[in-house]
Amino acid sequence: MIRSRKITIILVAVVLVGSAAVFGIVIFATVGEYEYSETYYYEPGNSSPIEILNIESDIGAINIKYNKTPTEFYAKIDLDIHIRGPLVAGKSFSDFFKPIQWLKSSSPVTFDIDTKSTTWFFFGISRRITINVTLRTDVIYDVNAFASTGAIDMNVPQNIIVNKTTLSTSTGSVRLNSAVNTTFQGKVRISTSTGSAKSYAIKTNFTQGLHATTSTGSLTLNFTSTILGGDLIGTVSTGSINIKSYNMIYAQDSSIWNIKSSTGSIKVQIQQYVEMGADVDGSIQTSTGSIDVDYKDNQASVGAQFTGSTSTGSTTYTNIGSGGFNLPVGDVFSSINYVTAIYKYELSLSTSTGSIEVQGQSAY
């Protein structure tokens, strides 16, 4: 009986080892590479005042830039695919992807690439899929880019007018860079579910404001001499928020800052050395995490007031440099010239679990 069991165990082991060896040989024999590249052009017969461009991908990076030399096309899309791994040898485009949708007869224009939902795609496969989009500097666009898995990066050079802009990915980072004299005529939205969202703007005009969100990840907003014509909204469910505002100008009667994180710290740096143009009201809040604000101005016409609230944690207000802030009255920290200032920052700061720290310097 015992001998019979041993023989059975040995036979089973031999079969398993043999099967594994055969499987390994098959996998090794099918290791290969697949490369594909193609360029798509949008050249309309009749142009529209605003060209609407939709770029969609369920996997891969989307990079959007502008041309450096004059071009005939209104948009160029360079698709580059590189796939390597087992079960790839001998495959073709149709094995990996659904047919590309390229709707280009007139605006709106849509480019959409989707993968096939097959199990091999997730079995030891390395893949690099890149969609490079080139736009014309003399054309005004609505830019809509959506990715399921992959980063989205948009770079806008100097002296460009853009209409609406939406950059959104489920898993991956989103970044929007805008250079001197860029004007966004419509709403600007950047978002990701899992990943970082960033916007860097220099002398840019957000005529309809900016809305930036991420569910899990960091949010970075960096503005230098930028005009805000709408509200500034930044929300994070789990992650940190970092905002730097240098010489912002506000173009509507009263701008709203709505900065919120459920779990994570918030850091805000405000330097106001020019006229603001309008008041700013708003809130900076987190449920679990600290809030750190560094505020400076050198304009007698500009003032600030911060009101802090925390359930579990400390609140600290500090005059820095030449000072210019009154001693705190309860939870209120205001500049000496707050009542007489023409333009004002009035921000409420709140956290349930965490500390609040405000450092202030103001002219009066």
SVG drawing of the C-alpha trace seen along z (x, -y; Angstrom):
<svg xmlns="http://www.w3.org/2000/svg" viewBox="-18 -102 30 104">
<polyline fill="none" stroke="black" stroke-width="0.4" points="0.0,0.0 2.7,-2.5 4.8,-1.5 1.8,-2.1 1.2,-5.5 4.9,-6.4 4.7,-5.3 1.6,-7.4 3.2,-10.5 6.3,-10.0 4.1,-9.7 2.1,-12.8 5.4,-14.7 6.8,-13.6 3.7,-14.7 3.6,-18.1 7.3,-18.7 6.9,-17.6 3.9,-19.8 5.7,-22.8 8.6,-22.1 6.5,-21.9 4.6,-25.0 7.9,-26.8 9.1,-25.7 5.9,-26.9 6.1,-30.3 9.7,-30.7 9.1,-29.8 6.4,-32.4 8.3,-35.3 8.5,-38.1 8.1,-41.8 5.4,-43.7 5.9,-47.2 3.5,-49.5 3.6,-53.1 1.3,-55.3 0.6,-59.0 -2.9,-60.4 -3.6,-63.9 -6.6,-66.2 -6.8,-68.6 -10.3,-70.0 -11.7,-71.4 -13.5,-74.1 -12.2,-75.2 -14.3,-76.0 -13.9,-79.0 -13.2,-76.5 -11.8,-73.0 -13.0,-70.3 -10.4,-67.5 -11.2,-64.4 -8.4,-62.0 -9.3,-58.8 -7.3,-55.7 -7.9,-53.0 -4.1,-52.4 -1.1,-54.5 0.3,-58.0 -1.1,-61.0 1.2,-64.0 -0.2,-67.2 2.0,-69.9 2.1,-72.7 4.0,-72.9 7.2,-75.0 7.1,-75.6 4.1,-76.3 2.1,-73.2 -0.7,-72.4 -2.5,-70.0 -4.7,-71.2 -3.7,-68.2 -1.2,-65.4 -1.4,-62.3 1.7,-60.0 0.8,-56.6 3.7,-54.4 3.2,-50.9 5.8,-48.5 4.8,-45.2 7.1,-42.5 6.7,-39.2 5.3,-35.7 2.6,-34.8 3.5,-37.9 5.4,-36.3 3.5,-36.3 0.8,-38.6 -0.7,-41.5 -2.5,-44.7 -5.9,-43.1 -4.8,-40.6 -4.2,-43.4 -6.5,-46.2 -9.9,-47.0 -10.1,-49.0 -9.0,-52.6 -11.8,-55.2 -10.5,-58.1 -13.3,-60.5 -11.8,-63.4 -14.2,-64.7 -15.0,-67.8 -15.0,-69.2 -15.4,-67.5 -12.5,-65.2 -12.2,-62.0 -9.2,-59.6 -10.0,-56.5 -7.8,-53.4 -9.0,-50.5 -7.4,-47.2 -9.1,-43.9 -10.0,-42.4 -8.0,-39.2 -6.1,-37.5 -2.8,-37.4 -2.5,-41.1 -1.8,-40.9 0.4,-37.8 4.0,-39.0 3.6,-41.5 5.6,-44.8 3.9,-47.5 4.6,-51.0 1.9,-52.9 2.3,-56.6 0.0,-59.0 1.8,-62.2 -0.6,-65.0 0.7,-68.1 -1.5,-71.2 -1.2,-74.4 -0.4,-77.6 -2.8,-79.7 -5.9,-77.5 -8.2,-77.7 -9.2,-74.2 -11.4,-72.5 -9.0,-69.9 -10.5,-66.8 -8.1,-64.0 -9.3,-60.9 -7.3,-57.8 -8.2,-54.8 -4.6,-53.8 -1.8,-56.2 -0.5,-59.7 -1.7,-62.9 0.7,-65.8 -0.2,-69.0 2.3,-71.8 1.0,-75.2 3.7,-77.6 3.6,-81.4 0.9,-83.5 -1.7,-80.7 -5.4,-80.9 -7.2,-77.7 -10.9,-77.3 -12.1,-74.6 -9.6,-72.0 -10.4,-68.7 -7.6,-66.3 -8.7,-63.2 -7.3,-59.8 -8.4,-57.0 -4.9,-55.7 -1.9,-57.9 -0.7,-61.5 -2.1,-64.6 0.0,-67.7 -0.9,-71.0 1.9,-73.5 1.0,-76.9 3.5,-79.6 3.5,-83.4 0.3,-85.0 -1.6,-81.7 -5.4,-82.4 -7.9,-79.7 -11.3,-81.1 -13.3,-78.2 -13.3,-76.0 -10.2,-74.1 -10.5,-70.8 -7.7,-68.3 -8.5,-65.1 -7.3,-61.7 -8.6,-58.9 -5.3,-57.4 -2.2,-59.6 -1.0,-63.1 -2.5,-66.2 -0.4,-69.2 -0.8,-72.6 2.1,-75.1 1.1,-78.5 3.1,-81.6 1.3,-84.8 -1.7,-82.7 -5.3,-83.8 -7.8,-81.3 -10.9,-83.3 -13.3,-80.6 -11.2,-79.4 -9.6,-76.1 -11.0,-72.8 -8.4,-70.2 -9.2,-66.9 -7.7,-63.6 -9.1,-60.8 -5.9,-59.2 -2.7,-61.2 -1.2,-64.6 -2.4,-67.9 0.1,-70.7 -1.0,-74.1 1.7,-76.7 0.7,-80.1 3.0,-83.0 1.5,-86.4 -1.6,-84.6 -5.1,-86.0 -8.0,-84.0 -11.3,-84.9 -13.4,-82.2 -13.1,-80.1 -10.2,-78.0 -11.3,-74.5 -8.9,-71.8 -10.1,-68.6 -8.3,-65.5 -9.8,-62.5 -6.6,-60.9 -3.4,-62.9 -1.6,-66.2 -2.3,-69.6 0.4,-72.1 -0.5,-75.6 1.8,-78.4 0.3,-81.8 2.7,-84.6 1.2,-87.9 -2.2,-86.6 -4.7,-88.9 -8.4,-88.3 -10.7,-89.3 -14.2,-88.7 -15.9,-90.7 -15.3,-88.0 -13.2,-84.9 -13.7,-81.7 -11.0,-79.4 -12.3,-76.0 -9.4,-73.8 -10.3,-70.5 -8.7,-67.2 -10.4,-64.4 -7.1,-62.8 -3.9,-64.7 -1.9,-67.9 -2.4,-71.2 0.3,-73.8 -0.5,-77.2 2.0,-79.9 0.6,-83.4 2.9,-86.2 0.9,-89.3 3.2,-92.2 0.8,-93.7 -2.8,-94.9 -5.2,-92.0 -8.1,-93.4 -10.8,-91.7 -11.5,-90.1 -10.9,-86.4 -13.2,-84.5 -12.9,-80.8 -12.1,-77.8 -9.1,-75.5 -10.1,-72.3 -9.1,-68.8 -10.6,-66.1 -7.4,-64.5 -4.2,-66.4 -2.4,-69.7 -2.9,-73.1 0.1,-75.4 -0.3,-78.9 2.5,-81.3 1.2,-84.7 3.1,-87.9 2.1,-91.2 3.8,-94.6 0.7,-96.5 -1.2,-98.8 -4.3,-98.2 -4.1,-94.4 -5.1,-92.8 -5.8,-89.3 -7.8,-87.5 -7.6,-83.9 -10.0,-82.1 -8.9,-78.8 -10.8,-75.9 -9.6,-72.5 -11.3,-69.8 -8.1,-67.9 -4.9,-69.9 -3.3,-73.3 -3.7,-76.6 -0.6,-78.9 -0.5,-82.4 2.9,-84.1 4.0,-87.5 7.1,-87.1 9.5,-89.5 8.3,-93.1 5.0,-91.8 1.9,-93.7 -0.7,-91.4 -2.7,-92.0 -2.4,-89.7 -4.9,-86.8 -8.4,-87.5 -9.8,-84.1 -9.4,-82.1 -9.1,-85.2 -5.7,-86.4 -6.0,-89.6 -3.6,-92.1 -3.5,-95.5 -4.9,-97.2 -7.6,-94.6 -10.5,-97.0 -9.1,-99.7 -7.7,-97.5 -9.2,-97.8 -8.8,-94.1 -8.7,-91.2 -8.0,-87.5 -10.6,-86.1 -10.0,-82.4 -11.4,-80.0 -9.1,-77.1 -10.5,-74.0 -9.3,-70.5 -10.9,-67.9 -7.6,-66.1 -4.5,-68.1 -2.8,-71.4 -3.2,-74.8 -0.3,-77.2 -0.4,-80.6 2.6,-82.8 1.8,-86.3 3.6,-89.5 1.6,-92.5 2.2,-96.2 0.0,-98.8"/>
</svg>
